[in-house]
């Protein structure tokens, strides 16, 4: 039997005037929620409070999945805390007595919490969130979510505040308050605001904008005021500028059914912003102050919000743009508004000097500056931007960007196929498609990075996503200048790169784990994992030693590493090195997986940096090298043996990535726009680099010459395909040989080569006698040139691929590839030459390839057989 009596009477003897007079009773409420402690510490808790005049017996009650033990009593005016880690909570908050553990983790962006009595009846329910209309600082900012007063409706966001902020919004020094009175407690609560909206979401010039606020207050509302601030193009106002707090104009909001208010007395207050406020490229910020009849006021967004206003952006639409690759010497190219809308359009609104300093002033290297981003009509105000890069930061002139969004205002991006990413981003990187150290790749338009990232992912390596964007910056008064093509909003083609953080792990279905960069340290901290980098330091120190097989198997995700190393060879990741240009993900099970990063020096037929990492030491062990070679042969067979643009392998990968850059039905392409904007841009360092043919490049391993079949984007697409497939007429592949034809394929082929492997089998479909529709296939017997090796196993696989023009293709979906998992048999240790594959494996439209391979008693797998190909319409 456990008897817990929580008897913390309110020491100040405060009255509860918001509670109606009634008979004595117990009244248990959910009073405080700490759902996202800083530094991922295990300090989550939920606090209950008995605001009644009688003790509350919680025996048999349930808070989510936590069941209260017998004789759990909350005294009148007392508190009870249920914690995820009671010992950690007691240590952090002064020996607070808490029950627990609270099962699971509280969701950071909101969930429903239910308190039920012993009979299963709902006592109280809270559906909390993060970001207006809910408070914001509780989302990892060190605050908890505190109820202003126990009598207020728990379902109303306005009944809650972040700890450490008064209800009116004044910050004060106070963190979470488990087991005691909330820091925001008051007997005089201000008005509650549950919704703010404006329509239209993105107005056009001349539109009137209707702003509404849903407001409630038992004492009655005296007035509601809309505060407006206009930000003109070329005159950006940072929130750190003194002008930000002074340049506001007021409009009254009404709930009397007049001046645009839809219905009198419905609690929805309305103001109509006149049409003259809406001009092209203008940013309009707003906030709202509500005052009740007692004179208590509240302004929204709340003071704990790093974005202290709402906003809309007025836009008339994309204008056409005309530019020349070399002004005065090459023909003008015109890009229509319809063409410019084929890629996602990202607008940055910022101070012009900040933009220029960020991109080209070494004194502002990585310095964060304030700006506003607009995408799909949504305004992300007061973001921070900066330049990116290590040694390559200012090399090409067209440089990289980094963006960071305010708490609870994460960026909702769309992927290469136009789908929303499953989870929003609190930061992302944007690369310039400029191959800074390999200027002979100018005109490739970021394909070197996009194709490589996707190749790693297809091979099973945890890899980030990329997508191209149309980048525009409003930092000057004029959208375009008669002085020249370079002075205007258009910056052109860039590649957004997802950062490997918590949102990325969720997208990939990976458990939350730490991620690390050699150059910049820990990038993401997972709950329950070391916050002092000790896991990283220990792993790296040990990786640089000679280790037994058991250590590598226990600590390195070997399948991911094998594929990572193999794809490095295919795409010739020559900038990869020990301690640089890659990340690591630490899985909670203890395994580490390498992550590709900084892929802007690719498809080079010479050595530069070593192209390997510290963990390559694992391949010194013959058994692990054999496993790697088995995987390398798979990648050659399943990804690098078909150059066709619809063949389910590397040629198709190039075609898929190129498709957004050459939108169907348009005369122009994005690589042409990139050339017209940047080939002779005043900031470009190597002017005229686009599509030089032939072109020479020097690397640490020596120089080489690159020739394109045609000096244009199509020529680069063919170059990429031929580099990664068996395209060399004479199979004389050698590392560092400088011949781009098949170089990536040949490098991996050399590493995979083993004369002792079993003979490559063949297979064919045979007439099926199965009544269930199964398909039957037959392979040749096991054979080997190694006398000591015997048959050990055989395995069948079915791959399915889709592409435009093939069965099963769906527009707006990723194309499917043969290397992706579809169906794989067990390793069959009896040498039966025939197999039956269920009909369900072939049920969806698509092109299927059935292959078989053999393994010998030394652990060597043969190549996969040539495929038996089946088309299902």
N, C-alpha and C positions, 0 to 999 in steps of 0.2 A: 504494500500500500504506500502510495506517495501522497503526502499532504503538503501542498504548496499554497501558502496564504500570502497574497501580495497586498500589503496594507500601507500604501503610500498616499495618505490623505494629503490634500492640497494644503501645503504649509501656509500659504498666504490667505487662506480662508475666503477665496474668491466666490462670489455669488454666481448663479447660473440664470440670469434673467431671460435667456432665450428659451429656456425650458418652461412649458406651461406648468402651473401648479397642479399637482396630482397626488394620488396616494403613494405611499412609500413603495418602491420597486427597484429592482436591479435593471440596469440599462447598459448592455455591453455593445461597444462599437469598435470597428476597425479604426485605429487612431493614427497610426504612423506606418509607413512602408519604406524600407530601405532596400531598393531593388538593384542598384548599380553602384556598389562601393568603388571608390577610386583604387587604381592599381590592382583591380581584379581580386581584392582581398575577399575572403569568405565571410563577410560581415553582413550578409543579407538578413533582414529580420522583418517580422510583422508584429506590431504592438497592438494589443487590445486594451481598452479602457472601460471601466465600469463607472459611468457618470451618474448612476442611480444612488439611492439612499439605503439599499439593502445589499448584502453580499451576493455575489453571483457564483453559483456552483456550476463549473464547466465539465464535470465528469461525463464522459461519453460524447462530448461535443467534438466537432471536427473543423479544423481550419485547413482547407484544401485536403491534403492526404494525411495531415497530422491529426492524430486522435488524442484528446486530452485524457490523462490518467485519472483514476478516481481521486476524489477530494481535492480537485484543483479549484481553488476559491480565489476570486478577486474581490477584495474588500471594497466598500463604497469609496469612490474617489481613487481607486487603485489602478495599477497598470500590470499587464502581463505580457511578456515578450516571448515569442517563439522564433528561434534563430536557426540559421543553416548550420552554424558552428558555434554552439553556446560558449565553449572555452575561449575561442578567438574573440567573440563579442565581449566577454567579461574582461579580457586583457586589454582590449581597445577602449572600452568605455567605463572603466573603473569598477570592475567586479559586479557588473549587472547580472542578476540572476535570470536565466532564461531557460525555457524548455527547448527541446529539440532532439535531433536535428530536424529542421524543416525540409521535407523531401524535395529533391530537385532544385532547380534554380528559378528565381523570379525573372521573367522576361524583361529585357531592358526597354523595349518599346511598347510595353503594355500588355496586360492580360486581365482576366477576371479572377478575383479572389472572393471566395464564398466562405462565410462562417455559418455552420449548421449546428442546431442543438442536438440533444441525444435522440430525439425522435426523427431527425433528418430534415427538420423544417429550417428554411433559410432565415437566419437571424439578421444577417446583413450581407450586402454584396457591393463590391467596388470593381469598376472596370477602369483601372487607371491607364494613363498614357504618359507620353513625354512630348513636350512641345505644345504650344497653345492649341486648344484652350486649357491644357494642363500646364503646370509649371515645368521649367526646363532644367534647372540646375541639379535636380535629382538624377538626371541622366549622366552619371559619371563625374559630376562636378563637385562631389563631396557632400552634397545635401541629401537629406531624405525627403520623402513626401509626407507632409504633416497636415493634419486636419485642423482647420482654424478653430472649430468649436464642435463638440460632440453632437450637438443638436442639429447641425447643418446636414443637408442631404448628401450622403456619401457618393451618390451617383453624379452629382454636379461637379465638374472640374473646378468651378469657382469656390468650392468649399475647402480647397486644398492649396497649400503653398509649399515652396521649397524651404527646408529648415535654413535658418540664417538670414531670412528676409522677412521684414514685417509685412503685414497684410497690405499696407499701402505701397510696399516696394522698397523700403529703405534697407540696404544691406546692414547686417550686424554680425558680430562674431559669434556664431553658433553653428555647430554641426548637428548631426542626428541626436535625438534625445531619448534613447530607449529607457523605459522604466521611469520616466518623469514627465512633467508637464511639457507640452510642445513649445518650442521657441516662438511659434507664430500664434499661440493661443491668445484669443481676445474674446471679451463678452460683447463687443460691438463690431460685428462683422460688416465689411463694406459690401457694396453690390456685387452680385455674381454675374459674370459674362461667360456664356457657354458657347457662343458662336459669333464669328465675325466673317463677313464675306463681301466681295465686290463683284459686280457684273457690268459689262462682260469681263471675262478673266484677262484678256489682252485686248484692250480697246484699240480702235483705229482712230486716226485724226478726226475730230468733230463729234465723236461719240460722247454721250453723257454717261457717266459712271454712277451706278447706284451702290452705295455702301450701307450695309445693314449690320446691326449688332443685336443679338438676343440677350436681354438683360432682365435680371430679377432681383428684388429686394423686398423683404417683408415690410420694411418701413416705408417703402415707396421710393420712386426715382424722381429726383428733382430736375436734373438736366443731364444730357449726354452731348458731348462735344467732339466733333471730328477735327483733328489737326492734320493739315496737309503741307507737304513740302515738295516743291518741284525741283528736279535736278536736270538742268539743261545740258544738251550735248556740248562737250568741251568745257564744262564747268562743274566737274564732279565734286560732290561734297562727301568727304570721308566722315565716318562717325567720330573720328578723333579730332576733326576740325571744330573750332569754336562755333562756326556757322551752323553746324548740325543742330545744336540746341536752341538756336535763336530764330532760324528761318522757317517758321511755321505760321500758317494761316488757319483760322478757325471757321468751322461751319457748324451750326446747330443740327442735331439729329432729332427727329420727331417720331412720335408714336400716336399721332392724332388723325391719321388717314389723309393728310394733305402733303403737298410737295413731294410726291413720289412714294409716300408711305402707304403700303398696301392695305393695312387694316388698323384701325384705331384700337389702342388698348390691348394689343396681342403680345406686348413685351418685346416686339422687334422694332427697334429704332432705326430710322432711315435718314440718309442725307443724299441728295443728288448733286454730284460734282458737275459744274457747268461744262459745256462742250469746249469752251476755249482753253480749258486745262489740258485737253488732249491734243498734243502736237507730235508729229513724227519724231521718233527717237528720244522722247522725253520719258524720264523715270519719275513716277509720282509715289512718294512715300506717305504713309498715313498711320496715325495712332488715335486712340479714342480714350477719353476720360469720362467716367460715369460718377455722378454724385447723388447720394440719396437725400432724403428729407431731413436727416440728422446732420448733414454736412460732411459725412464720410465719403471719401473719394477713392477711386482706384483707376489706374491707367493701364491699358493693355496695348501691346504685349507687356507682361510683367517685367519688373526690373531684373529678374534673374535670367532673362533671355538675352543671349549675346547678339541677337538681331532685334533691336529695340523698336521696330516698326514693321508694319505690313507694307506692301508696295504693289504697284502694277507698272507695266511698261507699254507705252503706246507705240505702235508700229504700223506703218502703211504697207509693208511687204518688201521683199527683196528686189532691189533694182538690178537691171542688167549691168554687166561690166565688160569693158573692152580693154585688152592689154596686148603688148607685143613682147615676144621673147627678148628681142633687142630693139628698143624703141628707135625708130627712124631707119632701121635696116631690115626688119622682118615684117611680114604682113600682120595687120591687127587681127586678133581673134576675139570674137564676141561671144559671151556666155549669157544665155537668156535667164530670166528669173526662174523659169520652169526647170532649167538645168541646175541652177544654183540650189534649188530646193530638193535635189535628189539625195543629198547627204544631210544629216542632222546639223542644224545651224546653231552654233553656240555664240552668244554675244557676251563680251566683257565690256562693262562700262567703268571707266577709270580715269584718273588724272593722267594727262598725256606725258608729263615728265616722269611720273611713276612707271608708266609702261616702258618708256625708252631706257630709263635707268635700270629697270629690272632686267631687260633683255641685253643691254650692251654696255653697262657701266660696271666694271669689275669691283668698284667700291660698294655695290649693292648686291653682291653675290649671295644668293639664297636669302636675302632679306625679304621678309613678308610685308606685303603692301595691301591696302584695302581696295576692294573693288566690288562690283555687282555682276553676277552672271545671270543671263536669261536664256532659258531653253524651253521650247514648247509653250511659251506664254507664261511660264512660272518664273518668278523673280527670286533669286538667291542673293539677298542683300548682305553686304558687309562680309563677304568671303575674303580670304587672303590668297594672294598669288605671288609667285616668285619664279626666278629662273632655276634650271636644273642642270645637272651634269657634274662630272669630275674634271678631268683634263680637257674634255671636249666642249665645255660650257659655251664658249664664244667662238668656236672654230669656224663654223660655216656661215655665220651671220643670221641664218634662219635657225633659231635656237629653241630649246626645250622649255616647257612650263610645268609648274606644279600648282595645285589648287587645294585649298582647305576650306571646308564649309563649317558654319556655326553649329553648335550643339543642337540636336533635334531638328535640323534643317538640312538633312542629307540630300545628296543629288540623286535624282531619279533618271538614270541613263538608259539608252536603248542599245542593243548589241548590233552586230554587223547585219543581222537579218531583220532589224526593226522591232525586235521584241524587247520589252522591258526586262532589265536584269532582275533576277529574283529578289535581290536585296539592294537597298540604296547605299550610296557611297558617302563617306565623310571626307574623303580626299581622293584625288586621282592625278595621274601624270599625263602629260600631253607631249608627244614627241614630234619633231619637225619634219619627218620624212626627208631628212637631208644627209644621212650617212656621213656625219662630220669628218671622220678620218678616211673615208673611202669616197672621194668626190667623183670617181668614175662611175659610181652607182647613182649619181644624181639623175633623176628622171624615173627611177624605180618606184618612186611615190610611196615609200614605206612598205613595199612588198617584202623586202628583206626581213623586216621585223614581224609583220603580220603573218606571213607564211611560216616563219620559224616558230613563233609562239604556238600556232595551231598544230604544226607538225609534232612538237613535243607533247601537246595535249592528246592528240590522236594516238600517240605511242604509249600513253599511260603515265606520263610525267605530270605531276601537279603544275599547272601553268596558268598564267593569267589570260584574260580575254582582251582583245583590242577591237577598236572600230574607228573608222575614219570620220572626221568632222569637218564641216565648213566653219572656219574660225573668222570671226569679225570682232573688231574692237572699236567702240565708240569713245574716243578720247579727244576728238576735235569737233568743232562746230559743224563743219561740212561733211556730209556723207561721202562725197567724192570731190576732188579738187580739179579745177581746170589747169592747175600747174603741172599735173602729171599723174600717171596711173598709179603711182605708189603711195599717194597721200589720200587715204580714205579709210573707210571702215574695213574693207576686205583685206584679210591676211592670207586666206586661202586654205590649203589642204594640210591638215595635221592628223595625227594618230593618237587617239585616247587609249591609255594603257591602265588597266585595272591594277590597283595596288594589292599585294598579297596580305590582306588583313583579315579581320573577322568576317566581314561580308563576303569576301572571296571564298573563305573556307566553307561558309554556308552554301554558297552557289555551287561549290564542288562536292558538297556532301561530306566534307572532312570534319572530324571532331575539332573543337577549338584547341589550338596549340600555339606555341610560341613560333614566331618567324624572325629570322636574323639576316642581316646583311653584313658582309665582312667590312665594308667601308663605313657604314653608318650605324652599326649596332643593331639592337633589337628593334624590330618594326612593329611587332604586335605581341602583347602580353595576354596570355590565356589565364582564365581563372584556375587557381590551384596549381599553377606551374611556377617555377622559380622566377622571382622578379629581380634577382641580382645577377643575372646572366651566368650563373654558375653552371647550368646545364650546357650552355653553349661553349663556355671555356673548357669544360671537362671533355666534351665531345671532340672539339678541335684539337686539344692537346693530345688526346689518345689517337686520333686519326692520323697524326703525323708520326706515329710509331709503327713498328711491325707488330701486327696483331694476329692472334689465331683466328681460324675460321669461325669459331663460336662467337667471338666478340663482334665480328662484322655482322653475323646473322642476327645477333641480339640488338644491335644499335643502328645499323644502316638498312634502310628500305632497299634491299638489293634489286628487286624487280624495277623499281623506279630509277635506281642508279644505272642499271644496265641500259635502260631505254634512253636515259638522259645522255649517257656517254655515246651511245650509238647515233642519236640525232645530232649531237655535236659534230660528229664526223660528216653526216649527210649534208648539213647546212654550213659546214666549215666555220664553226664558232671560234675563230682564231683570236678573239679578244678575251676569251675565257682563260683564267689563270688561278693558281693557288692564291687564295685570299682575295679574290676579286671577281666582280661581274657575275655573281650568282647569289641566290638566297638559299636558306635552308628552312624547312618546316619541321618542327619537332612534334611528332604525333604523341598524344597522351600515353600510348602503349610503349613509349621509349624509343621508337625508331625515328630516324632522321631521313628526310627526302630532299634532294637538291631541287631547286627551282630555277628555271632559266630567267635571266634578267640582263638588261643592257645589250640588246641584240641589234646594234646598228653597225656592226663590222662583220658581215656575213658573206657567204658565197665567194670566198677568196681562195684561189688555188695555190697559196703559199702559206708557210708557217709565219706566225707573228709572236704572240704570247704562246705559252705551251699548249693551250687548248684542252688542258686537263685540270683537275682539282685535287686537293689533298687526298680525298677518299679514293682516288684511282689506285692507291696502294693496295686496295682489296684485290685487284686483278693480279697481284704478284703471286697469289695462291692459285695453283693450277686448277683446283676444283671450281673456284669462283670464276676464273678466266674462261673455263669451259662453259659455265652457265652463261656468261656474257656472250660468248661466241654463238651459243644457241640462239640467244635473243637477237643478236646482230643479223643472223641468217633469216630469222623471221621478218625483221624490218625490211631487209632487202627484198624478200619474196612478196610481202604484203603491202609495202608502201612505195618501193622504189623500182619495181619491175614493169610498170605500165605508164608510159608518158602521155597517154591520150587524155584529152580534157574531160572525158566522161568515162574514164577507165577505173574509177574507184581508188586511184593511188595518187602519186605526187603530181602528175599532170593535171588531174582534176582539182587538187588542192590549190594549185596556182590559178586555175580558171575560176574557182570559187572566190578566192580572195580578190581577184582582179575585177570581178563583176560589178561591185559598187562603184568602181572607178571609171567604168565605161558603161554608164546607164543606157539601157536599151531605148531606142527612139530618139536619141539626141545626137547631134552632129559632133559635139565637142566631148572631151573627156577631162577628168580631174588632173591627170598628169600634165595635160596641155595647160590647164590653168596654173598649176604649180610652176611650170616653166615660164609662162608669161609673167607671173608675179615675181619670181625669184631668180631667174637665170641671170639677169643683169640688174637686179635690185641694188641700190646704192650700198646696202649693208652686206651684200653677198661677198664673201672673200674670194672665191674662185669663180669669177664671172665667166659665163659661157660653158660651164661644165656639163649642162644637160645634153645627154645623148652624143657625147663625143665618141667618134667611132672611126678607127680603133682608138683605144685609150690605154695608157700605161699607168701603173701604180707600183710604188715601192713599199715593201713590207720589211719587217726584221729578217725574214727568211729570203729576201731578194725581191727583185721586180718581176712583173709579168705584164702581158698584154691581153686585153679583153676586146673581142670583136663581137658585135651584135649582127645578127642576120639582117636586121633593118634598124636604123638609128631612131627608134621610137619606143613607146611603151610596149607594143607587141613584141618587139625585139628583146626587151628585157624579160617578158614573160616566157618566151622561148628559151632564153638564157638560163632562167631559174630551173625550168623543167629539165633541160639537158644537163645541168650541173648535178642534179640529184638522181638521175637515172643513168642506165648503162648506154650512154650515147657515143662513146669513143669508138671509132672504127677498129683501132688496134688496142687490144686489152693490155696496155703497158702501164697500168696505174701505179704511180709511186707518190708517196707523200712529198709535198713541196715541189712537184714537178712543173707547176705553173700553167698547166693545160686545163682550161676551164671545162672542157668537155668531159662530163661524167666524173669530175674530180671528187665530189662528195660521195657518190656511189662507190667509186673505186677505193677511196680511203676506207670505207666501212667494209667493203669486200675483202680487202687485204687483212683487216683485223679479224674477220670472221673465218678466213680460210683455214682449213684443217684437213689435210689429206686423209686423216683417219676416220672421217665421218662416214656413216652408211651411205650407200648409193641412193641418189634421189629416186623415190618411187614414182610410178605413174598411177593414175586412177581413171576410171570411166564409169558412167552410169550404165547400168544393165537393166534388162526388163524385170520389173518388180512382180513378185507373186503375192505380195502382201495385200490383204483385203481391206486394211485400214487406210490405204492411200499413201503409205510410207514409200519413200524412194530408196532404191538399192544401188550400191556402188561397189566396185571391185578394184583392188590394188594389186600391184605386183609383189612377189615375195621379197622378204628382207634379203639384202645383199650388201657385202662390204669387202673392201680390199685389205682389211686388217684381219689377219688370221686369228688373232687372239680374241677378237670381239665377237659376241654372239647377239642374237636377237634378245631385246629386253622388253620392248613395248612398241605399240603403234597408236596413233591418235588421229582422229578425223576432226575437221573444223568446217564450218560454213560461214562465209562472210557475205554480207549484204551491202550493196551500195546503190545510191541514187544520185541523179544529177538532172538538170533540165533536159527534157527530151527523152528521159528514161522512165520506165514504169516506177511508180511509187514516189516520184518527186513531188514535193509540196512547196509552193512558193512561200517565202517567209520563214522557212525552216532550214537548219543547217543541212548541207548535203551529207550523205552517209558514205562511209569508206570501208573498204574490205578489211582493214586492220582493226576496226572497231569490234568489240565482242558482240557476237550474235549467237552462235551455238558451237560448243566445243565438247567433244566426247571425253570420257575418262581416258587415262592411259591404259590401254588394253594389253595385258601381259600374255595373252594367248594369241598366236599368230594366225588369226582368222582373217582371210583376205577379203571377205565380203562384209558389208555392213548395211544396216537398214536405218534410215534417218526419218524420224516422224514427219508426217505431212504438215504438222503445225509449224515446223521450222520454216516452211516455204509459204505460209498462208498469206503474208502481206505482199502487195505488188513490189517488185524490185528485181534487180539483177543479183543472182546468187553465184558464189564460187565455192565449190566443194574441193577441199584439198586433204591430203593425208601425208604423214611423215612417220619415219621409223627412228627408234632409239636403240642404241646398242648397250652392252653391259658396262661400258666405260662412262656412260652418262652423256654420250654425244648424240645429238639429234641430227638427222639429215635435213636438207632443205625441204620445205614444203613442196609437194608435187605441183606440176602445172595443173591449173584448175579444170574441173568439169563445170562449165558455165551453164546456168539455167536462168531463163527469163520468165518471170511471172507477171503477166499483164494486169 
